[in-house]
Amino acid sequence: MFQTFDVKSTPQFGRERVSALRARFGTLGIDGFLIPRADEYQGEYVPASAERLSWLTGFTGSAGEVLVTEREAVVFVDGRYVTQVREQIDLDVFTPGDLIGEPPAKWLATHAKKGFRLGIDGWMHTVSQVARLEKALSALGGTLVFVTENPLDAIWSDRPAAPLGAVTIQPISAAGVESSEKIAKIAEDLAGKDIAAVVITDPSSVAWIFNIRGNDVPHTPHPLSRAIIYSDGKAEIFLDKRKTSLEVEAYLGELAKQWEPDAFVTRLTVLAKAGSRVLVDPDLAPSALVMLLTTQGAHVVNGDDPAKLGRAVKNIVELNGSAAAHVQDGVAVVEFLTWLDRQPAGSISEIGATKALEAARAKVGERMQNPLKDISFDTIAGAGDHAAIMHYRVTEESDRPIKAGEMFLIDSGAQYQNGTTDITRTIAIGAVPEEQKRFFTLALKGMIAISMARFPKGTRGCDLDPLARIALWKAGADFAHGTGHGVGSYLSVHEGPQRISRVSTQELLPGMILSNEPGYYRPGHFGIRIENLVYVRDLEPVEGGDQEMMSFETLTYVPIDSYLIVEDLLTREELRWLDAYHARTRELLLPLMEDEAARAWLIRATEPLSRS
């Protein structure tokens, strides 16, 4: 399996580990130390060797930071993890904090003493993050201390080795554009702006530019690597040769000079000493990198990673590949749901369901000759009150049966060479209370609203976010996560810069893939989320209108549990959308279903609703 169910949280060691960290403050000349979830590549998913936040605190979520001072230790998390963090940390040692409302910079401004000296590892924080910290400390007369060696690594005696996942070539049949063409375009843009080079620090950007994939971090198929691309078209990639076969080295050799990762600083120094103008993305690049460039003589130009929009806006080959991957994935999910529906209530546990879904994906992938490469994140399989934990991860310790009379939320995804999937379905196990059906339908109204949206050029994610919430708002409810995130092409399941959220100011562009996933969560009782992936369609006329509008095209096709829908809460337009969605689901999936029971289940699950 691509997922394990081991208990990874170790809050029992929090006190001694925090004490060991504090014992080093005097030698370092600091009053506190800030540890992010990210590694030196600034990734959301990190290898075991970089799980510093989890090792220190016990918190295993995919976003967060911990600030340890002489007297306090605050674990900052966003709304997805409010419940989880309290269950995973020692509350006698750590205090939960608000990563969105009062992140570390704001916390320091109101809680830290005058002259506070904050220690950080400059390779773990971006330029933008450091700027916010420096501003907050300046108001206190404090200072930011860049440590030369991470003190957490010094006390982590059993730290795992760095990963050496094999690198593969992403074929043109899946990538759509040759790497040489991407490099040439970046070089041309640099030359036009009189910039000598750009430093690519995001491994997903490196993977996309060079059309390679890797296996260094869980569920995200990029190799941990960096690159420098020059305005004359030359390129350098910093990638451990223990990860690359002779075939891959020969392929890369046609595109760039391959260096070992420890040559990165040396090559940056050479670039800087030439007095070059160097492009760096302040939202992605570690602060230590920029400090090195500036102190050695480079002129740093702040700007977007040139691959950021390139990989966010999928080409036609990537879009077609994603559509095919989603149809295949839909077949697998339907076969799983058919199996689950036939099991007696209470006979299957959350782990059992997770294993069955991965097995269905593997089986269908083999049958359709498009193998399951990995899952795109650890499956969230929560029954009853566990579903209220937005990013619940089932373990051998927390596993429990899926019982009659409750809802089961399963949020999962897959990595195929032609696309990345992410789908959530909430299903009833037997009869459930009417109140739960009501909230399910309110969340569904939000999902349908996004699906049917028409919007002009220039629309941002924050402009559309209220559409997913208005039905819940009218009922005095909401959900504490974004409505949608960007999704890569056989890359990260969480890809920027596109999002649908309150804070997303990125313009939505044709070809961008996003999730559409409103929900509702009542801690200790139940949770609901309904998620499809969509992509932005190009401008199209609207009958009777005088402006061209963009819209979303749905990628995910799997039935939505009709039992949980309160039809009277849906408008006729919403009902028509739902019936059309189910008709299209049947049309796409039924010809690919081999199991008669699954075919029969799919037909029943896609029957039109009565009032439409």
C-alpha positions as CSV (number, residue, x, y, z in Angstrom):
1,M,0.0,0.0,0.0
2,F,1.0,3.6,-0.5
3,Q,-0.4,4.5,2.9
4,T,0.4,3.3,6.3
5,F,-1.7,3.5,9.5
6,D,1.1,3.7,12.0
7,V,0.7,6.1,14.9
8,K,3.1,8.9,13.9
9,S,2.2,11.4,16.6
10,T,4.6,11.3,19.6
11,P,3.3,14.0,22.0
12,Q,4.8,12.1,25.0
13,F,8.3,13.3,24.1
14,G,7.3,17.0,23.7
15,R,8.4,18.2,27.1
16,E,11.9,16.7,27.0
17,R,12.5,17.8,23.4
18,V,11.4,21.3,24.1
19,S,13.6,21.4,27.1
20,A,16.6,20.2,25.1
21,L,15.9,22.9,22.5
22,R,15.6,25.6,25.1
23,A,18.9,24.5,26.6
24,R,20.6,25.7,23.4
25,F,19.1,29.2,23.5
26,G,21.9,30.7,25.6
27,T,24.7,29.5,23.3
28,L,22.8,30.7,20.3
29,G,22.0,34.1,21.8
30,I,18.3,33.8,21.3
31,D,15.1,34.1,23.3
32,G,13.0,31.8,21.0
33,F,13.2,29.6,17.9
34,L,10.6,29.3,15.1
35,I,10.1,25.9,13.4
36,P,7.9,25.7,10.3
37,R,6.4,22.6,8.7
38,A,8.3,23.3,5.5
39,D,11.7,22.0,4.7
40,E,14.6,23.8,2.8
41,Y,12.6,23.3,-0.4
42,Q,9.5,25.0,1.1
43,G,7.3,22.0,0.3
44,E,3.9,21.2,1.8
45,Y,4.8,17.5,1.9
46,V,8.3,16.8,3.3
47,P,10.4,13.7,3.7
48,A,10.7,11.9,7.0
49,S,14.1,13.6,7.5
50,A,12.4,17.0,7.5
51,E,9.5,16.3,9.8
52,R,10.8,18.7,12.4
53,L,7.5,20.1,13.5
54,S,6.0,16.7,14.0
55,W,9.0,15.3,15.8
56,L,9.1,18.2,18.3
57,T,5.3,18.6,19.0
58,G,3.5,15.5,17.9
59,F,1.3,17.4,15.4
60,T,1.2,15.7,12.1
61,G,-0.8,18.1,9.9
62,S,0.5,19.4,6.6
63,A,0.6,23.1,7.6
64,G,1.8,24.8,10.8
65,E,4.6,26.3,12.8
66,V,5.8,26.1,16.4
67,L,7.3,29.0,18.2
68,V,9.3,28.0,21.3
69,T,10.3,30.7,23.8
70,E,11.8,30.4,27.3
71,R,8.3,30.2,28.8
72,E,5.9,29.3,26.0
73,A,5.6,26.9,23.1
74,V,2.8,27.8,20.6
75,V,1.7,25.5,17.8
76,F,0.1,27.6,15.0
77,V,-2.4,25.8,12.8
78,D,-5.1,26.9,10.4
79,G,-8.8,26.1,10.5
80,R,-8.4,22.6,9.1
81,Y,-6.5,21.4,12.1
82,V,-8.1,23.2,15.1
83,T,-9.5,19.9,16.4
84,Q,-6.6,17.7,15.4
85,V,-3.9,19.8,17.0
86,R,-5.5,19.6,20.4
87,E,-5.7,15.8,20.2
88,Q,-2.0,15.4,19.1
89,I,0.0,17.8,21.3
90,D,0.7,17.8,25.0
91,L,-1.4,20.7,26.2
92,D,0.7,21.0,29.3
93,V,3.6,21.9,27.1
94,F,2.2,23.5,24.0
95,T,-0.6,26.0,23.4
96,P,-2.6,25.9,20.1
97,G,-2.3,29.1,18.1
98,D,-4.1,30.6,15.1
99,L,-1.9,30.5,11.9
100,I,-4.3,32.7,10.0
101,G,-5.7,35.2,12.5
102,E,-2.6,35.6,14.6
103,P,0.4,34.0,12.9
104,P,3.9,34.1,14.5
105,A,4.7,37.6,13.3
106,K,1.5,39.0,14.8
107,W,1.9,36.9,18.0
108,L,5.4,38.3,18.5
109,A,4.1,41.9,18.1
110,T,1.7,41.5,21.0
111,H,3.3,38.9,23.2
112,A,7.1,39.1,22.9
113,K,9.2,41.2,25.3
114,K,11.2,44.2,24.2
115,G,14.4,43.3,22.5
116,F,13.3,39.8,21.7
117,R,15.8,37.8,19.8
118,L,14.2,35.2,17.5
119,G,16.3,32.5,16.0
120,I,15.4,30.9,12.6
121,D,17.1,28.6,10.1
122,G,17.2,30.8,7.0
123,W,16.8,27.8,4.7
124,M,13.4,27.0,6.2
125,H,11.7,30.4,5.7
126,T,11.0,32.3,2.6
127,V,12.0,35.9,1.9
128,S,8.4,37.1,2.4
129,Q,8.0,35.3,5.7
130,V,11.3,36.8,7.0
131,A,10.2,40.3,6.0
132,R,7.1,39.9,8.1
133,L,9.1,38.6,11.1
134,E,11.6,41.4,10.8
135,K,8.9,44.0,10.7
136,A,7.2,42.6,13.9
137,L,10.6,42.4,15.8
138,S,11.7,45.9,14.7
139,A,8.6,47.4,16.5
140,L,9.8,45.7,19.6
141,G,13.4,46.7,19.2
142,G,14.1,43.0,18.7
143,T,16.3,41.1,16.2
144,L,16.1,38.1,13.9
145,V,19.0,35.8,14.5
146,F,20.0,33.5,11.6
147,V,21.5,30.3,13.0
148,T,24.3,28.6,11.1
149,E,23.1,25.2,12.2
150,N,19.6,24.2,13.0
151,P,19.5,23.4,16.8
152,L,16.6,21.0,16.3
153,D,18.7,18.8,14.1
154,A,21.4,18.8,16.8
155,I,19.0,17.2,19.3
156,W,17.3,14.9,16.8
157,S,19.5,11.9,17.4
158,D,17.6,9.3,15.4
159,R,16.8,11.6,12.4
160,P,16.1,9.5,9.2
161,A,18.4,9.7,6.2
162,A,17.6,12.0,3.3
163,P,15.5,10.4,0.6
164,L,16.9,9.0,-2.6
165,G,13.8,8.4,-4.7
166,A,14.4,7.4,-8.3
167,V,13.9,10.0,-11.0
168,T,11.8,9.2,-14.1
169,I,11.1,11.1,-17.4
170,Q,7.7,12.4,-18.0
171,P,7.0,11.6,-21.6
172,I,5.8,14.2,-24.1
173,S,2.6,12.3,-24.5
174,A,1.8,13.3,-20.9
175,A,3.7,16.6,-20.6
176,G,2.5,18.1,-23.9
177,V,5.5,20.5,-24.3
178,E,9.2,19.6,-24.6
179,S,11.5,20.7,-21.8
180,S,13.8,22.4,-24.2
181,E,10.9,24.6,-25.3
182,K,10.1,25.5,-21.7
183,I,13.7,26.4,-21.0
184,A,14.0,28.5,-24.2
185,K,10.8,30.4,-23.3
186,I,12.1,31.2,-19.8
187,A,15.5,32.3,-21.2
188,E,13.9,34.5,-23.7
189,D,11.8,36.2,-21.0
190,L,14.9,36.7,-18.9
191,A,16.8,38.3,-21.7
192,G,13.9,40.6,-22.5
193,K,14.1,41.9,-18.9
194,D,17.9,42.2,-18.8
195,I,18.1,39.5,-16.1
196,A,21.0,37.1,-16.2
197,A,19.4,34.1,-14.6
198,V,16.5,32.8,-12.5
199,V,16.9,30.5,-9.5
200,I,14.2,27.8,-9.4
201,T,13.8,26.6,-5.8
202,D,10.4,24.9,-6.0
203,P,10.9,21.1,-6.8
204,S,7.5,21.0,-8.6
205,S,8.7,23.8,-10.9
206,V,11.9,21.9,-11.6
207,A,10.0,18.8,-12.3
208,W,7.6,20.6,-14.7
209,I,10.4,22.5,-16.5
210,F,12.6,19.4,-17.1
211,N,9.7,17.0,-17.6
212,I,10.9,14.7,-14.8
213,R,9.2,13.2,-11.8
214,G,10.5,11.7,-8.6
215,N,9.8,9.8,-5.4
216,D,11.4,11.8,-2.5
217,V,8.3,12.9,-0.6
218,P,5.1,11.2,0.2
219,H,2.5,11.3,-2.6
220,T,4.0,14.2,-4.6
221,P,6.1,12.9,-7.5
222,H,8.8,15.5,-7.7
223,P,12.4,15.0,-6.9
224,L,13.9,17.3,-4.3
225,S,16.0,19.5,-6.6
226,R,16.8,23.1,-7.6
227,A,17.8,24.7,-10.9
228,I,19.4,27.8,-12.4
229,I,18.3,28.9,-15.9
230,Y,20.3,31.6,-17.7
231,S,19.2,34.2,-20.2
232,D,21.5,32.6,-22.9
233,G,19.4,29.4,-22.7
234,K,21.9,27.4,-20.6
235,A,20.6,25.6,-17.5
236,E,21.9,23.8,-14.4
237,I,20.0,21.3,-12.3
238,F,21.0,20.3,-8.8
239,L,20.0,16.7,-8.3
240,D,21.7,13.8,-6.5
241,K,23.1,11.4,-9.1
242,R,22.2,8.5,-6.9
243,K,18.6,9.2,-8.0
244,T,19.2,9.3,-11.7
245,S,19.8,6.3,-14.0
246,L,22.1,6.5,-17.0
247,E,19.0,7.0,-19.2
248,V,17.9,10.0,-17.1
249,E,21.4,11.5,-16.9
250,A,21.7,11.3,-20.7
251,Y,18.2,12.9,-21.1
252,L,19.1,15.7,-18.6
253,G,22.5,16.1,-20.2
254,E,20.9,17.4,-23.4
255,L,19.1,20.1,-21.4
256,A,21.4,21.1,-18.6
257,K,24.5,20.6,-16.6
258,Q,23.7,18.2,-13.7
259,W,25.4,19.1,-10.4
260,E,25.2,17.4,-7.0
261,P,23.0,19.4,-4.5
262,D,26.0,20.5,-2.4
263,A,27.3,22.4,-5.4
264,F,24.3,24.8,-5.2
265,V,25.9,27.3,-2.9
266,T,29.1,27.4,-4.9
267,R,27.3,28.0,-8.2
268,L,25.2,30.7,-6.6
269,T,28.3,32.4,-5.4
270,V,29.9,32.3,-8.9
271,L,26.7,33.9,-10.3
272,A,26.6,36.5,-7.6
273,K,30.3,37.5,-7.8
274,A,29.7,38.4,-11.4
275,G,27.4,41.1,-10.3
276,S,24.5,39.4,-12.1
277,R,20.8,40.4,-12.0
278,V,19.2,37.3,-10.6
279,L,15.4,36.6,-10.5
280,V,14.1,35.1,-7.3
281,D,10.5,34.4,-6.2
282,P,10.3,35.9,-2.6
283,D,7.3,33.7,-1.8
284,L,9.2,30.5,-2.6
285,A,12.9,31.1,-2.2
286,P,14.5,30.6,1.2
287,S,15.8,33.7,2.8
288,A,19.3,32.2,3.2
289,L,19.6,31.9,-0.6
290,V,18.8,35.6,-1.1
291,M,21.2,36.7,1.7
292,L,24.0,34.6,0.0
293,L,23.3,36.3,-3.4
294,T,23.2,39.8,-2.1
295,T,26.2,39.5,0.2
296,Q,28.3,38.1,-2.7
297,G,27.4,40.9,-5.1
298,A,24.3,39.9,-7.0
299,H,21.4,42.3,-7.8
300,V,18.4,40.3,-6.7
301,V,15.2,41.0,-8.7
302,N,12.0,39.9,-6.9
303,G,9.4,38.3,-9.2
304,D,7.3,35.2,-9.8
305,D,8.8,31.8,-10.4
306,P,8.5,31.6,-14.3
307,A,7.1,28.1,-14.0
308,K,4.4,29.0,-11.5
309,L,1.8,30.0,-14.0
310,G,3.2,27.8,-16.7
311,R,2.4,24.6,-14.7
312,A,-0.9,26.1,-13.3
313,V,-2.3,26.7,-16.8
314,K,-2.5,23.3,-18.3
315,N,-1.9,22.7,-22.0
316,I,-4.4,20.7,-24.0
317,V,-2.4,17.4,-23.6
318,E,-2.4,17.8,-19.8
319,L,-6.1,18.7,-19.7
320,N,-7.0,15.7,-21.8
321,G,-4.8,13.5,-19.7
322,S,-6.4,14.7,-16.6
323,A,-9.9,14.1,-18.0
324,A,-8.9,10.5,-18.9
325,A,-7.4,10.0,-15.5
326,H,-10.5,11.2,-13.8
327,V,-12.8,8.8,-15.8
328,Q,-10.5,5.9,-14.8
329,D,-10.5,7.1,-11.2
330,G,-14.3,7.4,-11.3
331,V,-14.6,3.7,-12.3
332,A,-12.4,2.7,-9.4
333,V,-14.3,4.8,-6.9
334,V,-17.7,3.5,-8.1
335,E,-16.4,-0.1,-7.7
336,F,-15.3,0.8,-4.2
337,L,-18.7,2.4,-3.3
338,T,-20.4,-0.7,-4.7
339,W,-18.3,-2.9,-2.5
340,L,-18.9,-0.7,0.5
341,D,-22.7,-0.6,0.0
342,R,-22.8,-4.4,0.1
343,Q,-21.0,-4.7,3.4
344,P,-23.1,-5.1,6.6
345,A,-23.0,-1.9,8.7
346,G,-20.3,-2.1,11.3
347,S,-18.4,-4.8,9.6
348,I,-15.9,-2.5,7.9
349,S,-13.5,-0.1,9.6
350,E,-12.1,3.2,8.4
351,I,-8.8,1.4,7.6
352,G,-10.6,-1.4,5.9
353,A,-12.4,1.1,3.6
354,T,-9.1,2.9,2.9
355,K,-7.4,-0.3,1.9
356,A,-10.3,-1.3,-0.3
357,L,-10.3,2.0,-2.2
358,E,-6.6,1.9,-2.9
359,A,-7.0,-1.7,-4.0
360,A,-9.8,-0.7,-6.4
361,R,-7.6,2.0,-7.9
362,A,-4.7,-0.4,-8.4
363,K,-7.0,-3.0,-9.9
364,V,-8.7,-0.6,-12.4
365,G,-5.3,0.9,-13.2
366,E,-3.9,-2.5,-14.2
367,R,-7.0,-3.3,-16.2
368,M,-6.9,0.0,-18.1
369,Q,-3.1,-0.1,-18.5
370,N,-2.6,3.1,-16.7
371,P,-1.1,2.1,-13.4
372,L,-1.7,3.7,-10.1
373,K,1.6,5.4,-9.3
374,D,0.7,6.6,-5.8
375,I,-2.1,8.1,-3.9
376,S,-2.1,11.9,-4.0
377,F,-2.4,12.3,-0.2
378,D,-3.2,10.1,2.8
379,T,-6.8,9.2,2.5
380,I,-9.1,10.9,4.9
381,A,-11.6,8.2,5.9
382,G,-13.7,9.5,8.8
383,A,-16.9,7.9,10.2
384,G,-19.3,9.8,12.4
385,D,-17.5,12.2,14.7
386,H,-14.1,11.5,13.0
387,A,-15.5,13.2,9.8
388,A,-15.6,16.4,11.7
389,I,-11.8,16.4,11.9
390,M,-11.2,18.0,8.5
391,H,-7.9,16.4,7.8
392,Y,-8.4,13.3,9.9
393,R,-5.8,10.6,9.4
394,V,-6.9,7.1,10.5
395,T,-4.3,5.1,12.5
396,E,-4.3,1.7,14.0
397,E,-5.0,3.5,17.3
398,S,-7.9,5.6,16.1
399,D,-9.5,3.2,13.7
400,R,-13.2,2.3,14.3
401,P,-16.1,0.6,12.6
402,I,-18.3,2.5,10.1
403,K,-21.6,2.1,11.9
404,A,-25.3,2.3,10.8
405,G,-26.9,5.7,11.4
406,E,-23.9,7.8,10.6
407,M,-22.2,9.5,7.7
408,F,-18.9,8.4,6.3
409,L,-16.6,11.0,4.7
410,I,-13.9,9.7,2.4
411,D,-11.5,12.2,0.8
412,S,-8.9,10.6,-1.5
413,G,-6.9,11.0,-4.6
414,A,-4.6,9.2,-7.0
415,Q,-1.5,9.9,-9.0
416,Y,-1.5,8.6,-12.5
417,Q,1.1,9.5,-15.2
418,N,-1.6,11.4,-17.1
419,G,-3.1,13.2,-14.1
420,T,-3.7,13.8,-10.4
421,T,-7.1,13.3,-8.8
422,D,-8.8,14.4,-5.6
423,I,-12.4,13.5,-4.7
424,T,-14.5,13.6,-1.6
425,R,-17.8,11.8,-1.1
426,T,-19.9,11.8,2.0
427,I,-22.3,8.9,2.2
428,A,-25.0,7.7,4.5
429,I,-24.6,4.3,6.3
430,G,-28.2,3.4,6.8
431,A,-30.7,6.1,7.9
432,V,-29.2,9.3,9.3
433,P,-30.9,12.3,11.0
434,E,-32.7,14.9,8.9
435,E,-30.4,17.6,10.3
436,Q,-27.4,15.9,8.7
437,K,-29.2,15.7,5.4
438,R,-30.0,19.4,5.6
439,F,-26.4,20.4,6.1
440,F,-25.3,18.0,3.3
441,T,-27.7,19.7,0.9
442,L,-26.5,23.2,1.9
443,A,-23.0,22.1,1.2
444,L,-24.1,20.6,-2.1
445,K,-25.8,23.9,-3.1
446,G,-22.4,25.5,-2.7
447,M,-20.6,22.9,-4.8
448,I,-23.3,23.3,-7.5
449,A,-23.0,27.1,-7.4
450,I,-19.3,26.9,-8.2
451,S,-19.9,24.3,-10.9
452,M,-22.5,26.5,-12.7
453,A,-20.6,29.8,-12.2
454,R,-20.1,32.1,-15.1
455,F,-17.5,34.9,-14.6
456,P,-15.7,37.5,-16.7
457,K,-12.0,37.7,-17.4
458,G,-10.1,39.0,-14.4
459,T,-12.2,37.1,-11.8
460,R,-10.2,36.0,-8.8
461,G,-10.7,33.1,-6.4
462,C,-11.8,35.4,-3.7
463,D,-14.6,36.7,-5.9
464,L,-16.1,33.3,-6.3
465,D,-15.6,31.9,-2.8
466,P,-18.9,33.4,-1.4
467,L,-20.9,31.4,-3.9
468,A,-19.9,28.2,-2.1
469,R,-20.9,29.6,1.3
470,I,-24.0,31.6,0.9
471,A,-26.5,28.8,1.5
472,L,-24.6,27.8,4.7
473,W,-24.3,31.5,5.7
474,K,-28.0,31.9,5.5
475,A,-28.3,28.9,7.8
476,G,-25.9,30.4,10.3
477,A,-23.0,28.1,9.3
478,D,-19.7,28.0,7.5
479,F,-16.6,25.9,6.9
480,A,-13.1,26.8,8.0
481,H,-11.1,26.0,4.9
482,G,-10.8,27.3,1.4
483,T,-13.4,26.3,-1.2
484,G,-10.8,25.1,-3.6
485,H,-7.1,24.6,-4.3
486,G,-5.1,24.2,-7.5
487,V,-4.1,20.7,-8.6
488,G,-1.0,19.7,-10.6
489,S,-0.5,17.5,-13.6
490,Y,1.0,14.3,-12.0
491,L,2.5,16.7,-9.5
492,S,1.3,18.2,-6.2
493,V,-2.4,17.8,-5.3
494,H,-2.1,21.2,-3.7
495,E,-0.8,23.6,-6.3
496,G,-0.6,27.4,-6.4
497,P,-1.1,30.1,-7.2
498,Q,-4.8,29.4,-8.1
499,R,-7.3,29.0,-5.3
500,I,-10.9,29.6,-4.5
501,S,-10.7,31.2,-1.0
502,R,-11.3,34.4,0.9
503,V,-7.7,35.4,0.4
504,S,-6.9,34.3,-3.1
505,T,-6.2,37.3,-5.4
506,Q,-4.8,35.2,-8.3
507,E,-6.8,35.7,-11.5
508,L,-8.4,32.5,-12.7
509,L,-7.1,31.6,-16.2
510,P,-8.2,29.1,-18.8
511,G,-6.6,25.7,-18.2
512,M,-6.2,26.0,-14.4
513,I,-7.4,23.0,-12.5
514,L,-9.0,23.6,-9.1
515,S,-10.9,21.6,-6.5
516,N,-14.5,22.6,-5.6
517,E,-15.1,21.3,-2.0
518,P,-17.6,23.1,0.3
519,G,-18.3,21.3,3.6
520,Y,-19.7,21.5,7.1
521,Y,-18.2,20.2,10.3
522,R,-19.7,19.8,13.7
523,P,-17.0,18.8,16.1
524,G,-17.7,15.7,18.1
525,H,-20.7,14.8,15.9
526,F,-20.4,14.7,12.1
527,G,-18.6,16.2,9.1
528,I,-19.5,16.7,5.4
529,R,-17.5,17.5,2.4
530,I,-18.4,17.1,-1.3
531,E,-15.5,17.6,-3.8
532,N,-15.1,17.5,-7.5
533,L,-12.2,18.8,-9.6
534,V,-12.9,21.4,-12.3
535,Y,-10.9,23.4,-14.8
536,V,-11.4,26.9,-16.1
537,R,-12.8,27.0,-19.6
538,D,-11.9,29.7,-22.1
539,L,-14.1,32.6,-22.9
540,E,-17.5,31.6,-24.3
541,P,-20.7,33.6,-25.2
542,V,-23.7,33.5,-22.9
543,E,-27.1,33.7,-24.7
544,G,-28.6,37.1,-24.3
545,G,-25.4,38.6,-22.7
546,D,-23.1,41.2,-24.1
547,Q,-19.8,39.9,-22.6
548,E,-17.9,36.7,-23.1
549,M,-17.7,34.7,-19.9
550,M,-15.5,31.9,-18.5
551,S,-16.8,28.9,-16.7
552,F,-15.8,25.7,-15.1
553,E,-15.7,22.2,-16.8
554,T,-16.1,19.3,-14.4
555,L,-13.4,16.6,-14.4
556,T,-14.7,14.4,-11.5
557,Y,-17.6,12.0,-12.3
558,V,-18.8,9.9,-9.4
559,P,-22.4,9.8,-8.1
560,I,-23.4,12.0,-5.2
561,D,-25.4,10.3,-2.5
562,S,-29.0,11.1,-3.4
563,Y,-30.3,9.8,-0.1
564,L,-28.7,12.7,1.7
565,I,-30.3,15.3,-0.6
566,V,-33.3,17.3,0.7
567,E,-34.9,18.1,-2.7
568,D,-37.0,20.9,-1.4
569,L,-33.8,22.9,-0.6
570,L,-32.6,22.7,-4.2
571,T,-33.9,25.1,-6.9
572,R,-35.0,23.6,-10.2
573,E,-31.8,24.9,-11.8
574,E,-29.8,23.0,-9.2
575,L,-31.8,19.9,-9.7
576,R,-31.3,20.0,-13.4
577,W,-27.6,20.4,-12.9
578,L,-27.5,17.4,-10.6
579,D,-29.5,15.2,-13.0
580,A,-27.3,16.3,-15.9
581,Y,-24.2,15.5,-13.8
582,H,-25.5,12.1,-13.0
583,A,-26.5,11.4,-16.6
584,R,-23.0,12.3,-17.7
585,T,-21.4,10.2,-15.0
586,R,-23.4,7.2,-16.2
587,E,-22.5,7.9,-19.8
588,L,-18.8,8.1,-19.1
589,L,-18.4,5.3,-16.6
590,L,-20.9,2.6,-17.5
591,P,-19.1,1.4,-20.7
592,L,-15.9,0.9,-18.7
593,M,-17.6,-1.1,-15.8
594,E,-16.9,-4.8,-16.1
595,D,-18.5,-5.9,-12.8
596,E,-22.3,-6.4,-13.1
597,A,-22.9,-5.4,-9.5
598,A,-21.0,-2.2,-10.0
599,R,-23.0,-1.5,-13.2
600,A,-26.3,-2.0,-11.4
601,W,-25.2,0.2,-8.5
602,L,-24.1,3.0,-10.9
603,I,-27.4,2.9,-12.7
604,R,-29.3,3.2,-9.4
605,A,-27.0,5.9,-8.1
606,T,-27.5,8.1,-11.2
607,E,-31.3,8.0,-11.4
608,P,-32.8,11.4,-11.9
609,L,-34.3,13.1,-8.8
610,S,-38.1,13.2,-8.7
611,R,-38.8,17.0,-8.9
612,S,-36.5,17.7,-11.8
